[in-house]
């Protein structure tokens, strides 16, 4: 299907930003802007054929320049948190950008979510948009010049596939993800508390008061973190369980069962029949229930609030360099970082 390209604005530095709309034959379409590689809109046809935008977003480029909450953005070099904004690699301690108190979050002060990406649109039965960026050695304190490509594809089976690749000229750490907020009832439909979620995970990592994993890997059995059987997102979101109370909901890493490319999670809105399956070859996923999303200017005049969206951020475990038993985010010189996540839509 043809890809449409529209001018979306200009950054304060004079960089032009464009929006690309990818439309598949099954009714799924995705709009991505080159600023931050942001997934701005994701349209799905519900059981009545109604075109429904299932991701939260902002209205204009000026709103995205202060994208609190990272709505829809590509995250790098290192998704999630790094304690003390430092890690040791090959005997050297690297200090990286601190942007959450003393800690580093989602790549630091000026992560990939704030960059204008180069774009190459590829028409076809499965339209795709290949975004690329080069992060120089030492940017935000990370070692190595890192070349990154992220490709969004709308597939013939109604999935949005996101393929990540990176290579560095020095040993470094890399942990890329996308920070889309989903609301399967429609982005401006209120909370997601009644939407049904299943996560194929028997273990989660509890956090300290700074939302930093403690190093423990605990069973979900008997806790609000047990999503092995489908349940409403809001069923335990106001629980007295300490890990829920600390953050006003879920902001936690789940170790995904199995290896390789597999089904990691699924969600459903019973009201309109839209179902989403999340596939990935990453080791974990962060469930975030928009506990701290602030009021502001959102698309279509929307008024978002707490628990109005949920994120399924595929990733390595947060702060993995501090815990040797976590899967390692180290990327060795010349090796290729490669993984894929897809969000497939089915209507019931």
N, C-alpha and C positions, 0 to 999 in steps of 0.2 A: 504494500500500500504506500502511496506517496507520503512523504514526510513534509510537514509544513514548518517553515522557519519564520519567526517574527522578531522584530527588534523589541527588547524588553527594557532597555534603559542604559545608563552609563554610570560607572562608578566615579567617586570623587577624583580618582587618579586618571580618568579619561578613558577607561577600558569599556568597550562596548559589550553589552550582554544580550544574548539572544535566547528565545524560547523555542524549543523544538517539540512538535506534537507527533508522537508515534501512534499509529492506529493499526490494530490487527483485524483480521477477518472475523474474529469471534466476538467483536463488540468491545474489547478491551482497548483503551487508549491511555497513553501516559504523556504528560507534558513535563519536560525537564528544562531548567534554565542553566546556562553555562556558569553563572555565579554560584560557587559552592557545589556545582553538580546537583543542584536541588531538584528533587521530585516535587513539583508544585501541585500537579493534579493527577489523579488516577481514576479514570471513569470506568465503571462496570455497569452492565445492564442487569437489573434485578429481575425477580420472577415475573414481574408485570411489564418488563421491557423498559422500565424507567432508568434513564441514565443517571447514575449515582456516583458522585465524587467521594471516594473512600479514604482520602488522606487530608490531614489538616495542613493549612498553608496560609501564606500571607498574600496581600493584594499586589504590592508594587515592589520594585527593586529597592526603593528607599526604606521599605519596611524590613526587607531581608538583610540590609546592611547592619541592622541590629537584631539579628535573628536569635533572640533569647530562646533557649530550648532546642536549638539546632533543627528546627522543623524541616524535614525532608532532605537534609544535607548529607553529602559525602563527608566521612570523618577520617582524619589521618593527621600526622603519621600514626598516631597511637590512639585508638578508640578507648574510651573509658578512662580510668584513673591511673596515675603513677604517684605513689606516695612520696612526699617530700620533694616532688618534681626532680627526682634523680634516680639513676639506675647505674649499675656496674656491668661493664661488658669488656671482656678480655683484659681485666685488671685496671681499667680506666673508669672513673666515675664521670658520668655525663649529667650536667644540670640542664634541665629542659624548662620550657616556659611554664611559669606558675600562674594559673588563672582561676583557681578555686581555693582561696586561702593559700596555704603553703604547698598545695598539691597541684598537679597538672591534670586537666580534663580535656579529652577529645582533641589532643594535638597541640594544646597550649594556647598562647595569646592570639596567634594568627595561624590557625590550622587550615586544612584543606577546605573546610566549609566557608572560608573567607577569600578563596582564590577564584579567579576567572580561568576556567578550563578551556583548552582548545577543543574544538568539536569537529567530528567527521560523521556526517549522516549517511546511512546506507539503506536505500530503499529496497523493498522486496516483500515476499510473502511474510517474512518475519523482520519487520523494520527495526533498525538498531541505531544507536547513537554512541559513537566511541569518543570518550572524553580522555584527555591526556594532560599531564602536568609534570614538570620537573622541579623537584625540591632540592635546592643546593645543599652541599655539605655544610653542616652547622646551623641550618635553619631551625629555629626554636630549640637549638642545642643538640639536635640529633645528628649522629655521624653519618657520613656518606651522602653522595649525590644520588637521589632516589628518582628513578623514572617510573611513573605510574600511568596505567591506563585502566579506565573503568568503562565497561560497555553495558548500556541498557538495551535490552531486546524485548519486544513484545512478540511472544511466540504464538505459533499456530494453535496451541492448546490453551490459550488464554492465560498465560503467565507473564509476569514481568520478571525477566531474568537479569540479574546484575552480576557481571563477571569482572573480577578484580585481578590485576596483574601488576607486579612491581619488580624492579631489579636495582641493586645498589652497587656502587663501586668500592664500598667498604662494608665490613660487618656492621649491622645496625639492628634496630627493632622496628617491626611493622605490624600494625593491627588495624585494618581498614574495615569500615562498615557503612551502612546507610541508616539515617536516623528518622525514617518515616514514622509518623503517628497515624495509626489506622483507626477509623471508625466506620464499621461496615454498614451502619444504618445511614451513613452520609455524614460528611465532615461537620455539618452544623446541626446535628441532631441531639445534642446533649451528651450525657455520660455513656460510657461503654459498659456500665455495670451489669447490664442484662445480657450482654453478648457472651457467647459460650467459647471457652478456650480450653485447649488440650495441649500439653507440652510433653514430649517424649523424654522425660528426665526423671531419674530417681534421686538426684543429688543437687543441692544448691550450695552456694558459698555465702555464709552470713557476713554482714558488714559491721564495722565499728561505727561510731557516731558521725564520722566524716564520710560515710558511705563507701569506705574502703574495705575490701575483703580481708578478713582476719587471718586467712590461711587455712581455716577449717573447711572441710567439705562434708556436709551433713546430709543425712537422709531426709527426704521430704515426707516420709511416713508420719502421719499424725500431726502434720503442720499445715498452715494455710498455703504452703508451697507445693502441695501435692495436686498437680494438674494431670496426673497420669490418666485419669478418667475425666471426660469433659465436664466442666462446671462453669457457672456464671463468673465472670471476672470479679464482680462485686460481692460474691458470696462471703468472702473472708476479708474484704478490703478494709473493713473497720474493726478487725479483730483486735483483741487485747494482747495478742502474741507480740512480744517485744520487737521483733524484727519488722513487723508491720507498723506498729505504733511509732517507731523511730522516724519513719519516712512518710507516713501518711498514705501508705499503699506499697506497691511493689516497685523496687528499684534494685533488682537482684540478678545475679548471674546463675544460670542453670547449666549444668553439665549435660550435654545431649547424649542420649543412648546411641550406641552403634558407632560405626566408622564409615568414611566415604560419603558420597552424596546420598542423602536419605531424607525421609520426612522427619522434620524436627518439631513442628507444631501445626495446629489447625485451629481455626476460629470460625464462628458462624453467627449471623444475625437472623434470628428466627422470624422477625417481622417481615423482612423482604427476601429471605432465602439466599442471600449472598454468603457464600462460604469461601474461606481462604486457606490454602495449604502452604506452609513454608518449608522449602527444601533447602538443604545446605550441606557442604562438606566441612564446615567449621566445627570446632569442638564444643562450642557453647553458644548460648543466646542470653542476652540481657532483656528481661521483661521490665518495662517501665510504664507506669500507668498515669503519666502526666500529672504527678502529684504536685508539682510546683510551677505549672505553666501559668504565666502571668497574663493579665488582661492587656489587650493592645489592639493594633490594627490587623485584622485578619481578612482573608478573601471573602467575597460575597457579603461583606458586612457581618460576618460571623462573630459571635460572642462565646469564645471558648472559656473553659474553666477547668477545675480540678477533675481528673478522671474522665476527661472528654475524649481521650484517645489512648491507644496502647501501642508501644513499640516492641518489636522483636528484632533486636540488634544482634546479628550473628557476629561472633568475635572469638578471639582467644580470651582466656580468663583475665579479668582486670588485674592490674598490678602484678602480672605474672613474673616479672623479673625479680621480685622480692620473695618469691615462693618457688623453690626448685621443683616441687612436686606438681606444679601447674604446667600444662602444655606451653612450650616455649615460643615466644614471639620473635626470636632471633632469626634474622635473615642474613645468611652469609654472603660475602662478596661474590657476585657473579651468578648466584643461584636465583631462581625465579620464585617469587611469592605468587601463588595462584589459588584462588578459590571462587566458588560460585554460590549465590543464594538466589532463589526464585520464590515469588509469591504467586501462586496459581489460584485462579478464581473459578468456582463452580456455583451454579445456581440450583437450588433445590425447592 
